Amino acid sequence: MRRIVTLILLLHLFFGYSQTKELDSLSIALGFETNDSSKVDTSLKIINLLYNSQDFEHALRYIRLSDKLSSDINYKTGIAKITYYKALIYAEKNDYINAMDGYGKAKVLFNKLKDTLYIAKVNNSIGLIEMDRGNFDKGLQYSLSAIRELERRGLSHELRSAYASLGQVYYKLNDVDKAIEYNMKALDIQEQMNDSDGISNSSLLLANLYSKSKEHRKSIEYYEKVLNSDKGKIDSIRSSVLPKLGGEYLEFKDYKSAAKYLIRGLKLNRRNNNKTNLASTLNNLGKLNLNEGRLRLAEKQLFEAGVLAKKINNTDELLNYYSLMKALDSTNKRFDRAFMWQSRYYSLKDSLNKTNNKPSPKKFETSLKDLSLNFDEKFVKAETTPKVNLRIEEDDKLKKFKLFFYILLGILAIVCLFLVLIYLKRNNSLKYTQELEEKNLKIQLKNEAFAEQTKHLENINNVKDKLFSIVSHDLKDSLSSINGFIDLLRDGSLSREEFDNLIPELSENANNASLLLFNLLNWSKSQMQSLKPSPSLFDIQEVFEEKIKLVEQRLESKGIELVDHSLRDFAYADRSMVEIVIQNLMANALKFSRKGDKITVSNHISSGSCIISVADTGIGIPKQNIDKLFKSNTYSTIGTNNEKGTGLGLSICKELVELNGGKIWVESTVGVGSTFYVQLPKSKPNKD
């Protein structure tokens, strides 16, 4: 006896156990136990205390000692409970395979013992680990099956974790009513057990849930409860709660309280550089200032919120941003921009609905033989006595049915044979007619191919004539002007000051010659049917940035302002062709704009397409000339500084856009300006 007591005391000193009086007393009591099964029971109590205090290493040492003793004396209750505790510790260490294996073995043992309490505990533990791994349906089934037994026994510790996990799962599944029900149950037990972390977590979930169900006063109550708790002093919690609390006060138009919390949230999130919470705070501040009529400040805050939401891909805040920008532009009577924000809002919302279109969670019903009581049940099968008369009647019916079936099968075979003979006869008569038609069709196709080839040769000849005509006239003028400048410079006929003054004109002539040659080559290729697109996915904003740099000097020389409203967005097309289109549209806008005018480039998202626009406030296009712009025959007018053109640019743009599966159109008012639109696909088109 002394040896056992000494061993326990040495183990106690070695492990350093001094957490609770109960643990000390159990350790001493263990040394005085004389019955082996009692030793195992006392050891299990110690293991339970160590597990609850999360001292898993020391718990495992006791488990190993108790496991050996239980096996030696074949103590089945001890073996089952030790197996269960081993599985619990494996689960805490995220060893899913060993944990599930242990739970399965423990459940078999408890079934044999008909221990309903521990079967419920095992099912609850399986439910928790499955829900934690995202297997919500399976986890819910196990946890819900355990709830009845745990509630009947009043096991607060197990119920606390079960209720909290169920509340979190229903929250993730967007089942608001169930989530509120189980979080309230968890909160009651957490308050009884003075579990401060659990109280804060459940209160935060309840605040979010009441916000979703539009019960804003209850949401405010729970948000303030979190802020006033010990956990509410942590920056990460406060930075999340303050913007949400301010947003809830906005729903009651209590702008003073909303401003107080939102400003505190703004300072805290800027200091911690928390982009997610900062986007939420700025959106709510923008809404506050919009409601109070401070429109410029609202626009500034909403713009920053939108940039952050896009950067971190926060779709909830991006939707909120689009909605608020629509309201802001509607208030400012900028209805075209408001319509654009509305389109973006519904486009993103539809996209999210398609992505998140998941079936609603299953409602599980527990039966008399539910998962918490998996005892082996024996079912007695009633023996049936033979009934001769009944069998004879059934045999007669079967014979009649077989006879009817064979007759029907014979009739069907005769009908099929008759149909085959008719088909063969008809097929022979049609075959001759078909052969004649095929011969006539071949002759017709050859004639059409010959006519098409003749027309193609004529078109190529016309292209050649037109190309030489343009090269000899327009391109020769630009190159002659450049050569003249070079001759003057070579002969020393120009002073340094005169040369500096002529550089912009020389640059403009070079740019005109380059663009003209670029258009001529691509036009001639398209006319000769050798222009084929090589589509890929690329960023439209990058193309705009490159092309803006090419016209910066010409913009400055003509005194024209360029506004870049382009966004990061992708199109699926031949990038070089799109570059030609954008370069031509920007050159045209520059050509027909006067000093002081403005050119605006932008892109929009609409129904899965990328829409590019180049707008100017120039001289505009008369209505009778708009139909001539995109036709294959050349149409050209003089620019505001007497700039010349070939009339090929827009014709090339139309061909290049259509080659890439898009379309191009223009809206213009004389004296007000023109806007050219290009619609391009965002992905590879489906081909049947």
C-alpha positions in Angstrom: 0.0 0.0 0.0 2.8 2.4 0.9 4.4 1.8 -2.5 1.2 2.8 -4.3 0.7 5.9 -2.2 4.4 6.9 -2.7 4.1 6.3 -6.5 1.0 8.5 -6.8 2.6 11.3 -4.7 5.7 11.1 -6.9 3.6 11.3 -10.0 1.7 14.2 -8.6 5.0 16.1 -7.8 6.5 15.1 -11.2 3.4 16.4 -13.1 3.2 19.5 -11.0 -0.5 19.2 -10.3 -1.8 22.1 -8.2 -4.6 23.4 -10.4 -7.5 22.7 -8.1 -8.3 21.2 -4.7 -10.5 18.6 -6.4 -7.6 17.4 -8.6 -5.3 17.2 -5.5 -7.9 15.2 -3.5 -8.5 12.8 -6.4 -4.8 12.3 -6.8 -4.4 11.4 -3.1 -7.6 9.2 -3.2 -6.3 7.3 -6.1 -3.3 6.1 -4.0 -5.6 4.6 -1.3 -8.0 2.7 -3.7 -7.8 -1.0 -3.2 -10.3 -2.1 -5.9 -8.8 -2.0 -9.4 -12.1 -0.9 -11.1 -12.4 1.9 -8.5 -8.8 3.0 -9.4 -9.9 3.2 -13.0 -13.0 5.3 -12.1 -11.0 7.7 -10.0 -8.4 8.0 -12.7 -11.2 8.8 -15.2 -12.3 11.6 -13.0 -8.8 13.0 -13.0 -8.6 12.6 -16.8 -11.9 14.5 -17.2 -10.5 17.4 -15.0 -7.3 17.5 -17.0 -9.2 17.4 -20.3 -11.5 20.3 -19.2 -8.4 22.3 -18.2 -6.8 21.5 -21.6 -3.8 19.7 -20.0 -3.8 17.1 -22.7 -0.3 15.7 -22.3 -0.8 14.8 -18.6 -4.3 13.5 -19.4 -2.7 11.1 -22.0 -0.3 9.8 -19.4 -3.2 8.9 -17.1 -5.1 7.4 -20.1 -2.2 5.1 -20.9 -1.9 3.8 -17.2 -5.7 3.4 -16.9 -6.0 1.7 -20.3 -3.6 -1.0 -19.3 -5.3 -1.6 -15.9 -8.8 -1.7 -17.5 -7.6 -4.2 -20.1 -5.9 -6.4 -17.5 -9.1 -6.7 -15.4 -11.4 -6.6 -18.5 -13.3 -3.6 -17.1 -15.6 -2.8 -20.1 -16.9 0.6 -18.8 -13.4 1.8 -18.2 -12.2 0.6 -21.6 -15.1 2.4 -23.3 -14.6 5.7 -21.5 -10.8 5.7 -21.9 -11.3 5.1 -25.7 -13.7 8.1 -25.8 -11.3 10.4 -24.0 -8.5 9.4 -26.3 -10.7 10.3 -29.3 -11.5 13.7 -27.7 -7.8 14.5 -27.3 -7.1 13.4 -30.9 -9.9 15.8 -32.0 -8.3 18.6 -30.0 -5.0 18.0 -31.8 -6.8 18.0 -35.2 -6.1 14.3 -35.9 -9.4 13.6 -37.7 -8.6 10.0 -38.7 -7.7 8.8 -35.2 -10.4 10.8 -33.6 -13.2 9.3 -35.8 -11.7 5.9 -35.4 -11.8 6.3 -31.6 -15.3 7.6 -31.6 -16.5 4.6 -33.7 -14.8 2.1 -31.3 -16.2 3.9 -28.2 -19.7 4.0 -29.7 -19.6 0.2 -30.3 -18.6 -0.4 -26.7 -21.2 2.0 -25.2 -23.9 0.3 -27.4 -23.0 -3.1 -25.8 -23.2 -1.4 -22.4 -26.5 0.3 -23.4 -25.1 3.6 -21.9 -27.4 6.2 -23.5 -25.5 9.1 -21.9 -22.1 8.3 -23.4 -23.6 7.4 -26.7 -25.1 10.9 -26.8 -21.7 12.4 -25.8 -20.0 10.4 -28.6 -22.6 11.6 -31.1 -22.2 15.2 -30.0 -18.4 15.0 -30.3 -18.8 13.5 -33.8 -21.2 16.3 -34.7 -18.8 19.0 -33.5 -15.8 17.6 -35.4 -17.9 17.1 -38.6 -19.3 20.7 -38.4 -15.9 22.1 -37.7 -14.7 20.4 -40.9 -17.6 21.9 -43.0 -19.6 18.7 -43.2 -22.7 20.5 -42.0 -25.4 18.0 -42.9 -23.7 15.1 -41.2 -22.6 17.2 -38.2 -26.1 18.6 -37.6 -27.6 15.1 -37.7 -25.2 13.8 -35.0 -25.4 16.8 -32.8 -29.2 17.1 -33.0 -29.6 13.4 -32.1 -27.5 14.0 -28.9 -29.3 17.1 -27.7 -32.3 15.3 -26.2 -30.2 13.1 -23.9 -27.8 15.9 -22.9 -30.8 18.2 -22.1 -32.5 15.4 -20.1 -29.3 14.9 -18.0 -28.7 18.6 -17.7 -25.1 18.4 -18.8 -24.2 22.1 -19.1 -20.6 21.6 -20.3 -21.6 19.4 -23.2 -24.7 21.5 -24.0 -22.7 24.7 -24.1 -20.4 23.5 -26.9 -23.3 21.7 -28.7 -25.5 24.8 -28.7 -22.7 27.2 -29.7 -21.6 24.9 -32.6 -25.2 24.5 -33.8 -25.7 28.3 -33.6 -22.5 28.9 -35.7 -23.5 26.3 -38.3 -27.0 27.6 -38.8 -25.5 31.1 -39.1 -23.2 29.8 -41.9 -26.2 28.1 -43.5 -28.2 31.4 -43.3 -31.0 29.8 -41.3 -31.5 32.9 -39.1 -34.3 31.6 -36.9 -32.4 28.4 -36.0 -29.2 30.3 -35.5 -30.9 32.7 -33.1 -32.5 29.9 -31.2 -29.3 27.9 -30.5 -27.2 31.0 -29.8 -29.7 32.1 -27.2 -29.5 28.7 -25.6 -25.7 28.8 -25.6 -25.7 32.3 -24.2 -27.9 31.2 -21.2 -25.5 28.4 -20.3 -22.4 30.6 -20.9 -23.8 33.2 -18.5 -24.5 30.5 -15.9 -21.0 29.2 -16.2 -19.5 32.8 -16.4 -17.8 31.9 -19.7 -16.8 35.5 -20.8 -15.3 34.4 -24.2 -18.4 32.3 -25.0 -20.7 35.2 -24.0 -18.9 37.6 -26.3 -18.9 35.1 -29.2 -22.6 34.3 -28.9 -23.5 38.0 -28.4 -21.6 39.0 -31.5 -23.4 36.3 -33.6 -26.8 37.3 -32.2 -26.1 41.0 -33.0 -25.2 40.0 -36.6 -28.3 37.7 -36.8 -30.7 40.4 -35.5 -29.2 42.9 -38.0 -29.9 40.4 -40.8 -33.5 40.0 -39.7 -33.9 43.8 -39.5 -34.4 43.7 -35.7 -32.0 46.7 -35.2 -32.8 47.5 -31.6 -31.9 44.0 -30.5 -28.8 44.1 -32.7 -27.7 47.3 -31.0 -28.3 45.7 -27.6 -25.9 42.8 -28.3 -23.3 44.9 -30.1 -23.1 47.2 -27.0 -22.9 44.1 -24.8 -19.8 42.9 -26.7 -18.2 46.4 -26.5 -18.8 46.5 -22.8 -17.3 43.1 -22.2 -13.6 42.3 -21.6 -13.3 41.0 -25.1 -14.7 44.4 -26.3 -11.4 46.0 -25.2 -9.5 44.1 -27.9 -8.7 46.2 -30.9 -9.6 43.5 -33.4 -13.1 43.1 -31.9 -13.7 46.8 -31.5 -12.6 47.6 -35.0 -15.3 45.2 -36.3 -18.1 46.1 -33.9 -17.9 49.9 -34.0 -18.8 50.3 -37.7 -21.6 47.8 -37.5 -23.0 49.5 -34.4 -22.9 52.8 -36.2 -24.7 51.3 -39.1 -27.5 50.0 -36.9 -28.0 53.5 -35.4 -28.3 54.8 -39.0 -31.3 52.6 -39.5 -33.1 54.6 -36.8 -31.8 57.9 -38.2 -30.0 58.5 -34.9 -27.2 60.3 -36.7 -25.6 61.6 -33.5 -25.0 58.1 -32.0 -24.1 56.7 -35.5 -21.5 59.4 -36.0 -20.0 58.8 -32.5 -19.4 55.1 -33.2 -18.4 55.5 -36.8 -15.7 58.1 -36.1 -14.3 55.9 -33.4 -14.3 53.0 -35.8 -12.6 55.1 -38.5 -9.8 56.2 -36.3 -9.2 52.7 -35.0 -9.3 51.0 -38.4 -7.0 53.6 -40.0 -4.5 53.1 -37.1 -4.6 49.3 -37.5 -4.9 49.4 -41.3 -7.8 47.0 -41.2 -9.0 47.3 -44.8 -12.2 45.2 -44.4 -13.5 47.1 -41.5 -12.3 50.4 -42.9 -14.4 49.8 -46.1 -17.5 49.1 -43.9 -16.9 52.2 -41.8 -16.4 54.5 -44.9 -19.6 53.1 -46.5 -21.6 53.8 -43.4 -20.0 57.3 -43.0 -20.8 58.0 -46.6 -24.4 57.0 -46.0 -24.6 59.2 -42.9 -23.3 62.3 -44.8 -25.6 61.5 -47.7 -28.6 61.5 -45.4 -27.5 64.8 -43.8 -26.9 66.5 -47.1 -23.0 66.6 -47.0 -22.8 65.3 -50.6 -19.1 66.1 -51.4 -17.9 64.5 -48.2 -20.1 61.5 -48.8 -18.8 61.1 -52.3 -15.2 61.3 -51.1 -15.8 58.6 -48.4 -17.7 56.4 -50.7 -15.0 56.6 -53.4 -12.4 55.4 -50.8 -14.7 52.6 -49.6 -15.2 51.4 -53.2 -11.4 51.4 -53.9 -10.8 49.3 -50.8 -13.7 46.9 -51.4 -12.4 46.2 -54.9 -8.8 45.8 -53.7 -9.7 43.2 -51.1 -12.6 41.7 -53.2 -15.2 42.3 -50.5 -18.4 41.7 -52.4 -20.7 42.7 -49.6 -19.2 46.2 -49.2 -18.9 46.5 -53.0 -22.7 45.9 -53.3 -23.2 48.5 -50.5 -20.9 50.9 -52.3 -22.8 50.6 -55.6 -26.2 51.1 -53.9 -25.0 54.2 -52.1 -23.3 55.7 -55.2 -26.6 55.2 -57.1 -28.5 57.1 -54.3 -25.8 59.9 -54.3 -25.9 60.4 -58.1 -29.7 60.3 -58.1 -29.6 63.1 -55.4 -27.2 65.0 -57.6 -29.5 64.5 -60.6 -26.7 62.6 -62.4 -29.2 60.0 -63.6 -26.9 58.4 -66.3 -24.3 57.7 -63.6 -27.0 56.5 -61.2 -28.2 54.0 -63.9 -24.6 52.8 -64.3 -24.2 52.1 -60.6 -27.6 50.3 -60.6 -26.4 48.1 -63.4 -23.2 47.2 -61.6 -25.1 46.5 -58.4 -27.5 44.0 -60.1 -24.8 42.5 -62.2 -22.7 41.7 -59.1 -25.7 40.6 -57.2 -26.8 38.2 -59.9 -23.3 36.8 -60.1 -23.2 36.2 -56.4 -26.7 34.6 -56.4 -25.5 32.1 -59.1 -22.4 31.4 -57.1 -24.2 31.0 -53.8 -27.2 29.2 -55.2 -27.1 26.3 -52.7 -30.0 24.2 -51.5 -31.5 25.1 -48.2 -30.3 23.0 -45.2 -32.1 19.8 -44.4 -34.5 19.7 -41.4 -33.6 16.5 -39.5 -36.2 14.6 -37.7 -35.2 12.2 -34.9 -37.1 8.9 -34.7 -37.6 6.4 -31.8 -34.5 4.7 -33.0 -32.3 7.8 -33.4 -28.5 8.1 -33.5 -28.2 8.4 -29.7 -29.6 4.9 -29.1 -28.0 2.6 -31.7 -28.7 -0.6 -29.8 -29.0 -3.8 -31.8 -32.7 -4.5 -32.3 -34.0 -7.9 -33.1 -36.9 -8.2 -35.5 -39.0 -11.3 -35.6 -40.1 -12.3 -39.0 -43.6 -13.8 -39.2 -43.6 -17.2 -40.8 -46.2 -17.5 -43.5 -48.1 -20.8 -44.2 -48.4 -22.0 -47.8 -51.7 -21.3 -49.4 -52.1 -23.8 -52.3 -55.3 -22.3 -53.8 -53.8 -18.8 -54.0 -50.7 -20.1 -55.7 -52.8 -22.0 -58.3 -54.7 -18.8 -59.1 -51.5 -16.8 -59.5 -50.0 -19.5 -61.8 -53.1 -19.3 -64.1 -52.9 -15.5 -64.3 -49.3 -15.8 -65.1 -49.9 -18.2 -68.0 -52.6 -16.0 -69.5 -50.3 -13.0 -69.3 -47.5 -14.9 -71.1 -49.9 -16.0 -73.9 -51.2 -12.4 -74.3 -47.6 -11.1 -74.4 -46.5 -13.6 -77.1 -49.5 -12.7 -79.3 -48.7 -9.0 -78.9 -45.0 -9.7 -79.7 -46.0 -11.5 -82.9 -48.3 -8.7 -84.1 -45.5 -6.2 -83.4 -43.0 -8.3 -85.5 -45.4 -8.4 -88.5 -46.0 -4.6 -88.3 -42.2 -4.0 -88.1 -41.6 -6.2 -91.2 -44.3 -4.3 -93.2 -42.8 -0.9 -92.3 -39.3 -2.1 -93.3 -40.6 -3.2 -96.8 -42.3 0.2 -97.3 -39.1 2.0 -96.2 -36.9 0.0 -98.6 -39.2 0.7 -101.6 -39.4 4.4 -100.8 -35.6 4.6 -100.3 -34.9 3.2 -103.7 -37.2 5.7 -105.4 -35.6 8.6 -103.5 -32.0 7.5 -104.1 -32.2 8.2 -107.8 -33.8 11.7 -107.2 -31.1 12.5 -104.6 -28.3 11.6 -107.0 -29.7 14.0 -109.6 -30.0 16.7 -107.1 -26.4 16.2 -105.9 -25.1 16.5 -109.4 -27.0 19.8 -110.0 -25.8 21.1 -106.6 -22.2 20.4 -107.5 -22.5 22.3 -110.8 -24.2 25.2 -109.0 -21.5 25.3 -106.3 -18.7 25.3 -108.9 -20.4 28.3 -110.7 -20.8 30.2 -107.5 -17.2 29.5 -106.5 -16.0 30.8 -109.9 -18.2 33.9 -109.6 -16.9 34.5 -106.0 -13.3 34.1 -107.1 -13.8 36.6 -110.0 -15.4 39.1 -107.6 -12.6 38.6 -105.1 -9.9 39.3 -107.8 -11.8 42.5 -108.8 -11.9 43.6 -105.1 -8.2 43.0 -104.7 -7.5 45.0 -107.8 -9.7 47.9 -106.5 -7.9 47.7 -103.1 -4.6 48.0 -104.9 -5.8 51.1 -106.9 -7.2 52.7 -103.8 -4.1 52.0 -101.8 -1.8 53.5 -104.3 -4.1 56.5 -104.6 -4.0 57.2 -100.8 -0.2 56.5 -100.6 0.5 58.8 -103.5 -1.7 61.6 -102.0 -2.0 61.6 -98.2 1.0 59.6 -97.1 3.2 61.5 -99.6 2.1 64.9 -98.1 3.0 63.8 -94.5 6.4 62.4 -95.6 7.1 65.4 -97.8 6.5 67.7 -94.9 8.8 65.7 -92.7 11.5 65.6 -95.4 11.2 69.4 -95.8 11.9 69.9 -92.1 14.9 67.5 -92.3 16.3 69.4 -95.3 16.0 72.7 -93.6 17.7 71.3 -90.5 20.5 69.8 -92.6 21.2 73.0 -94.6 21.3 75.0 -91.3 18.5 77.2 -92.5 16.7 77.0 -89.1 17.8 78.6 -85.9 17.5 76.7 -82.6 14.4 78.7 -81.6 12.7 78.1 -84.9 13.6 74.4 -84.7 12.1 74.2 -81.2 8.9 75.9 -82.4 8.6 73.5 -85.3 9.1 70.3 -83.2 5.4 69.9 -82.3 4.3 70.3 -85.9 7.0 67.8 -87.0 5.8 65.3 -84.3 2.2 65.7 -85.4 3.1 65.0 -89.0 5.1 61.9 -87.9 2.2 60.7 -85.8 -0.3 61.3 -88.6 2.0 59.4 -91.1 2.4 56.5 -88.6 -1.3 56.2 -87.9 -2.1 56.5 -91.6 0.3 53.8 -92.6 -1.0 51.6 -89.7 -4.6 52.0 -90.9 -3.6 51.4 -94.6 -1.8 48.2 -93.8 -4.6 46.8 -91.6 -7.3 48.0 -94.0 -5.6 46.4 -97.0 -5.1 43.1 -95.1 -8.8 43.1 -94.1 -9.9 43.8 -97.7 -7.8 41.0 -98.9 -9.3 38.7 -96.3 -6.0 37.8 -94.6 -6.7 39.5 -91.3 -7.4 36.9 -88.5 -7.7 37.7 -84.8 -5.7 35.9 -82.1 -7.9 36.5 -79.0 -6.7 36.4 -75.4 -7.8 37.8 -72.1 -6.3 41.3 -71.3 -6.8 44.3 -69.2 -8.6 47.2 -71.0 -7.2 49.8 -68.5 -3.6 48.9 -69.5 -4.5 49.6 -73.2 -6.0 53.0 -72.3 -2.9 53.9 -70.3 -0.6 53.0 -73.2 -2.6 54.9 -75.8 -3.0 58.0 -73.6 0.8 58.4 -73.5 0.9 58.5 -77.3 -1.4 61.5 -77.6 -0.3 63.5 -74.6 1.9 65.9 -76.7 -0.9 66.5 -79.2 -3.4 67.1 -76.4 -1.1 69.7 -74.9 -0.5 71.4 -78.3 -4.3 71.7 -79.0 -5.1 72.7 -75.4 -7.5 69.7 -74.8 -8.1 68.0 -71.5 -8.2 64.2 -71.3 -10.1 62.6 -68.4 -9.4 58.9 -67.7 -12.3 57.1 -66.0 -11.1 53.6 -67.1 -11.5 50.7 -64.7 -9.6 47.5 -64.3 -11.6 45.1 -66.4 -10.9 42.3 -68.9 -12.0 41.6 -72.4 -11.5 38.5 -74.6 -10.3 39.7 -78.0 -7.1 40.3 -80.1 -5.3 42.9 -78.1 -3.4 44.4 -81.0 -6.7 44.9 -82.9 -8.3 46.5 -79.9 -5.3 48.8 -79.6 -5.8 49.9 -83.2 -9.5 50.6 -82.5 -8.8 52.7 -79.3 -5.9 54.6 -81.0 -8.2 55.5 -84.0 -11.1 56.6 -81.7 -8.8 58.8 -79.5 -7.2 60.3 -82.7 -10.6 61.1 -84.1 -11.7 62.7 -80.8 -8.6 64.8 -80.8 -9.0 65.7 -84.4 -12.5 67.1 -84.0 -12.0 68.8 -80.6 -11.2 72.5 -80.1 -9.1 74.3 -77.6 -10.7 74.0 -74.2 -12.7 70.8 -75.0 -12.5 67.6 -73.0 -12.0 64.0 -74.0 -13.2 61.2 -71.6 -12.2 57.6 -71.9 -14.0 55.0 -69.8 -15.2 51.4 -69.7 -18.3 49.8 -68.3 -19.5 46.3 -67.4 -22.9 45.2 -68.9 -24.5 41.8 -69.1 -21.2 39.9 -69.2 -19.6 42.3 -71.8 -17.0 44.9 -71.6 -18.1 48.3 -73.0 -15.5 50.9 -74.0 -16.4 54.5 -74.6 -14.4 57.5 -76.0 -16.3 60.8 -75.6 -15.5 64.3 -76.6 -17.1 67.7 -76.3 -16.0 68.7 -79.9 -17.9 69.8 -82.9 -20.1 66.7 -83.2 -21.3 64.9 -86.3 -24.3 65.9 -88.4 -27.1 63.3 -88.3 -27.0 62.8 -92.1 -23.3 61.8 -91.9 -23.5 59.3 -89.1 -24.6 56.5 -91.4 -21.6 57.1 -93.7 -18.9 56.7 -90.9 -18.6 52.9 -90.8 -19.1 52.1 -94.5 -16.3 50.5 -96.6 -16.1 53.5 -98.9 -13.9 56.2 -97.6 -15.6 59.2 -95.9 -13.5 62.0 -94.4 -13.8 65.6 -93.1 -11.2 68.2 -92.1 -10.4 68.5 -88.4 -10.6 71.6 -86.2 -6.9 72.5 -87.1 -7.4 71.5 -90.8 -6.1 67.9 -90.1 -6.7 65.6 -93.1 -7.6 61.9 -93.0 -8.1 59.0 -95.3 -11.6 58.1 -94.1 -10.5 54.5 -93.5 -10.1 54.7 -89.7 -13.7 54.0 -88.6 -14.2 51.5 -91.4 -11.2 49.5 -90.0 -12.5 49.9 -86.5 -15.8 48.3 -87.4 -14.1 45.4 -89.2 -11.7 44.7 -86.3 -14.4 44.9 -83.7 -16.7 42.5 -85.6 -13.8 40.1 -86.2 -13.6 39.9 -82.4 -17.3 39.2 -81.9 -18.2 42.8 -80.8 -20.0 45.8 -82.1 -19.3 49.5 -82.4 -21.7 52.5 -82.5 -21.8 56.3 -82.0 -24.0 58.9 -80.4 -23.4 62.5 -81.4 -25.0 66.0 -81.3 -23.7 68.8 -83.4 -21.9 71.5 -81.2 -22.1 69.2 -78.1 -19.8 66.4 -78.9 -19.6 62.7 -79.8 -19.3 59.4 -77.9 -18.1 56.2 -79.6 -18.9 52.9 -78.0 -17.3 49.5 -78.5 -18.7 46.3 -77.0 -16.4 43.3 -76.6 -16.9 39.8 -75.1 -15.4 39.0 -71.7 -14.9 35.3 -72.4 -14.6 32.9 -75.3 -18.0 32.6 -77.0 -19.7 29.1 -76.9 -19.9 27.5 -80.3 -22.6 24.9 -81.0 
